[in-house]
Each structure stands twice: as structure tokens, then as C-alpha cells.
Amino acid sequence: MFDRGMLELLGMGILETLYMTVGSTALAYAFGLPLGVLLYVTDKDGIYPIPAVNKILGFIINFLRSVPFLILLVFLIPLTRAIVGTTIGSTATIVPLVIAASPFVARMVESSLKEVDGGVIEAAQSMGSTTFQIIYKVLLPEAKPSLIIGAAITITTILGYSAMAGFVGGGGLGTIAVNYGYYRYQRDVMAVTVVLLVIIVQIFQEVGMRIAKHSDKRIK
């Protein structure tokens, strides 16, 4: 069905997809996690309410989340070229992936922190803990299982975005699916790339759920 060259191409596609997905997720959390904490803390019901900051930050995040990824990908071409020197390939795709995923991560983190029992926070405040101490010693540890589940959802979402980038030469399995399945009508190649993407998603999801379950002290 497939010759050695095609198998090597698919293998390279898997590696590029993993590189884009894992790398983009890590960078998206580097930006999105602090933004999510800031959203929670500055909310009117947060532990350090600053409504003006919360509204401005919320508007920027909602704006970025409203832009479809393919449009954002094209819009960011000048920025992508300025940062990595090219707009084609897996490394270039990481730039729009991070910008698209960071607002999504911020909302996921905010949602996870809102699930933390208010009584635990009040207890920390009554003991004189600072806002910084409450964030790192109470909020983030208590929300860890939910944060891990959110990370599993995020990484599968980014994987879907990376496949869409295949239409503009983004690299990975998405590009193989487009080049061979769409332009060359090789539906067998298209089917194999879809199966591989589904398998990768299932692995990420299963690993994320197992880690979240292991870290949830309520079910031990």
C-alpha cells in the first residue's frame, strides 16, 4: 500500500506534529497561566479585585478567541516571519499556535481556579497569607486536577489547529493530508493521516485523564 518513502514521510509528519503540539502547548501555558490567574484574582469576586484591569484583560482575551485560527494564521504572517524568519514549516506554525492558544489557556485556568472551595481561601486569608502565597500555596495546588484536565483539552485543541495549518504549509500530518489527500486525490494517505491524528489525540487525552485522576486527592 505504501512504499518506504511514504512511511518515512508519515513518520516525519508524526514527529513534526508532536513538536508543534507539545512545543506550542508549553509556550501557551507560559503566557496563558499567568493571564488566567490574573483574570481570577482581579475579578470582582476575586482575592484582589481590580475591575478595570479585569475588563480590559477579558476584552483582549475574548477578542483573540473570536478570530478563527486560519484567519489569525494568515494575519500573523508578517509577525511570524519577523520572529522565525519564515512562514512555512513546523517552527513557523508554533507562533500563531501560541497566540491562538494562550487566550484559550487563560480561560481554562480561570475556570479551574473558580472551582476551588472558597472556604480554603478564606482560611488562608484568616491566617494572614498574602495574595501571592494564596495563589501558589492554595489556589494552584487545589486546582491541580482540573488544571491537568484543562491541559489535556488544550493539547488536543492545539493538535487540531496544527492540522489546519497544513493548508498553508504548516508541516506535520496536516500538510501531508492536504498535499496528498486534497491536491493529489490519494484518499488512502488522507485516511491514514486521519487515523494517526485520532490515535495521537486519544493518547494525549488518556494520559491527561490518568495524571489528573492520580493527582486528585479527593479520590484516594
HELIX and SHEET records of a PDB file:
HELIX    1   1 ARG A    4  VAL A   41  1                                  38    
HELIX    2   2 PRO A   51  SER A   66  1                                  16    
HELIX    3   3 PHE A   69  PHE A   75  1                                   7    
HELIX    4   4 ILE A   77  VAL A   84  1                                   8    
HELIX    5   5 SER A   90  LYS A  114  1                                  25    
HELIX    6   6 GLY A  118  SER A  126  1                                   9    
HELIX    7   7 THR A  131  ILE A  134  1                                   4    
HELIX    8   8 ILE A  135  LEU A  139  3                                   5    
HELIX    9   9 LEU A  140  GLU A  142  1                                   3    
HELIX   10  10 LYS A  144  MET A  164  1                                  21    
HELIX   11  11 ALA A  165  VAL A  168  5                                   4    
HELIX   12  12 GLY A  172  ILE A  176  1                                   5    
HELIX   13  13 ALA A  177  TYR A  183  3                                   7    
HELIX   14  14 ARG A  187  SER A  215  1                                  29    
HELIX   15  15 LYS A  217  ILE A  219  5                                   3    
END                                                                             
